[in-house]
Amino acid sequence: MIEMIETGTRPKLLAVPMLDFSREFAEIREEVLAAIAAVCESQRFILGPEVARFEAAAAEACGVPFAVGCASGTDALWLALAALGLGEGDAVVTTPFSFFATVSSILRVGAKPVLVDIDEGTFNLSAGAVEEVLGRGGERFAGVMPVHLYGQCADMKAFSSLAKERGLKVVEDAAQAFGASWEGVKAGGLGDAAAFSFYPTKNLAAFGDAGMVTTRDEVVAERSKMLRQHGMRRRYYHDEVGWNSRLDTLQAAVLEVKLRRVEAGNRRRLELASLYNERFTAAGLVGKTTAEGMVLPFCDPRAEHVFHQYVIRAPRRDALREYLTAHSIGSEVYYPLVLSLQESLKFLGYKKGDFPVSERAAEEVLALPIYPELRVEELERVVEAIRRFYA
Ligand SMILES: *Cc1c(COP(=O)(O)O)cnc(C)c1O
């Protein structure tokens, strides 16, 4: 039986928030406040020692020699592209089923985003579709930007070999995938450069905006460092037109503390995802397609998923979401409108029907609450509410 609380005359399900950061904060309060206080005492707010320390620890966690902190995940994507020399006249292939910054960062360096459809199971950029568009020609293809959506790496082996054949640069949008891996290699070390976001909802989260570029290439790392600080190698000598995108020292201090917890957090997310799968299956709600029932997240056996999001395909998705909202159960749609149909990107010339797999995903996906501090009884309440909706 489900827990109820009396609110007025109608019994209501207990609320389950999509995320509750206060639970983690309660656990790390002393440690994180001490780290912030240390920065305040030192008064070194711009690229203080915490930044270099965090970069070294984060590089190690990602299994790469270089990490460069910056102001956001969006800036990390720009920096990675710019440091690799991608720009005017270049075409970069990416997915229409992602956050806006995936495409806007390509535009920001002056390159042209070329969109191709996703894989039905993983929601990630389809290697077959990329190969096809490259074969079609008509563009100066210079890069490919797979996104590790929801915390599961894209098929990086396929992208690496395509890139090698054709001399393309591979930039990972790893914003949702800190700690994830593909065939045993960590996100951040699977392409020529990668971008991470530490936006407060991500698996590794700052207390504000922050991001990071990782790479195995010393030249790319050095260029990223130069570009994040107005293109300066020597103070007030500007070799290139960069911008101000430093990682804030206070954020680095917070991230240093949180980095120590991210692996355990990712393990817990994986356990919670398995538990969701088990409970939905036991409730008889699951199908292979939305014609049969709800479709559970597909985990590619070559990937180690970190479940930044637990995303189902849901029959009557919008009605289900309304029902959950009415019962104070958090859910979210990542993303309701594909990038190819965004108002601001009309000039790219795409139309409805160009990316059928992505467009259908936009109509069917629903993210349910998942974070390391989510309680099992809360997860069970989510499952029970969904069971009642479909009953
Ligand atoms: C969050 C996110 C970004 C942007 O990161 P910010 O830190 O918010 O700028 C880029 N790509 C993807 C896939 C994201 O999820």
The ligand as a Tripos MOL2 file, in Angstrom:
@<TRIPOS>MOLECULE
LIG
   15    15     1     0     0
SMALL
NO_CHARGES

@<TRIPOS>ATOM
      1 C1         24.3880   20.5950  -19.6030 C.3       1 LIG1
      2 C2         24.7710   20.3270  -21.0140 C.ar      1 LIG1
      3 C3         25.5620   21.2190  -21.7590 C.ar      1 LIG1
      4 C4         25.9030   22.6050  -21.3140 C.3       1 LIG1
      5 O1         26.5060   22.7240  -20.0810 O.3       1 LIG1
      6 P1         26.3690   24.0790  -19.2420 P.3       1 LIG1
      7 O2         27.3250   23.8500  -18.1190 O.co2     1 LIG1
      8 O3         24.9610   24.2000  -18.8010 O.co2     1 LIG1
      9 O4         26.7880   25.2030  -20.1070 O.co2     1 LIG1
     10 C5         25.9670   20.8230  -23.0300 C.ar      1 LIG1
     11 N1         25.5960   19.6530  -23.5500 N.ar      1 LIG1
     12 C6         24.8120   18.7880  -22.8770 C.ar      1 LIG1
     13 C7         24.4530   17.4900  -23.5140 C.3       1 LIG1
     14 C8         24.3490   19.1100  -21.5950 C.ar      1 LIG1
     15 O5         23.5690   18.2430  -20.9490 O.3       1 LIG1
@<TRIPOS>BOND
     1     1     2 1
     2     2     3 ar
     3     2    14 ar
     4     3     4 1
     5     3    10 ar
     6     4     5 1
     7     5     6 1
     8     6     7 2
     9     6     8 1
    10     6     9 1
    11    10    11 ar
    12    11    12 ar
    13    12    13 1
    14    12    14 ar
    15    14    15 1
@<TRIPOS>SUBSTRUCTURE
     1 LIG1         1 GROUP 0 **** ****
